[in-house]
Amino acid sequence: MIVVTGATGNVGRTLVRMLVGAGEQVTAVARRITETDVPPGVRVVAADLGDVESLRPALEGAKAVFLLVAGEDPQGVVGAAKSAGVRRLVLLSSQGAGTRPQVYAHAGRFEAAVRGSGLEWTILRSGGMASNALAWAEPVRLHRTAAAPFGDVGLPFVDPDDVAAVGAAVLREQGHEDATYTLTGPAPVTPRERAAALAEALAEPVHFVEQTREEAHAEMARFMPLPVVEGTLAILGDPTEEERRVSPDVERILGRTPHGFDVWATRNAAAFR
């Protein structure tokens, strides 16, 4: 049995489907999950990573767990997995845990708990995900506009489906123990280029509007903690060399080139129509 937390998210939903397709028994976990959210035959447990006790029933009989950075008790979550007899932990973390550890200290605490668990572990440090562009869905649908700061700064955004595929591989295969992988797309892409890719996918113009840093800060602060807002804007506007770099890890694990943003945009065009 493989437990997938965050099973209704951009990565988890695809990961569940991939594992089922590979013949694995899967328990899908999310706070508000129902059987309609998963393929037939998947065990469903509504639980919250912020409430370790709610998670324990999901871990019964599990050999491996795909874990998100969520909640405030990483040691408790890891301890519950260990008590349940789990042998392997795969943590979906953030690239920022390595490049900006002070800002992404929350992810760093989860990484430390997983590394110190005594279990087999693999850490997946995801770069920015292509699905972040879903924040543009409503303005693109209503006005065919997409707004973002730092319009000509490129980062190698990763397709969440590639993150899921890597997750499926390391959950099922040997040879990934005690490894930390950085997951990116195949090339840096700017906000202006992402808007153009959406226009291509929609076969309609999408007007890109470059925000000031202050405008972007005010918008992000409505739903993100201020330290994360500052860290995110720093990455978007002044990325380090490592944050700009295309990692070889997706291709190394999957044996193929990672998907570009244009592939993600074409596959998700319906969200912007």
Secondary structure, 3 states (H helix, E strand, C coil): CEEEECCCCCCHHHHHHHHHHCCCCEEEEECCCCHHHCCCCCEEEECCCCCHHHHHHHHCCCCEEEEECCCCCHHHHHHHHHHCCCCEEEEEEECHHHHCCCCCHHHHHHHHHHHCCCCEEEEEEECCEHHHHHHHHHHHHHHCEEEEECCCCCECCECHHHHHHHHHHHHHCCCCCCEEEEECCCCCECHHHHHHHHHHHHCCCCEEEEECHHHHHHHHCCCCCHHHHHHHHHHHHCCCHHHHCCCCHHHHHHCCCCCCHHHHHHHCHHHHC
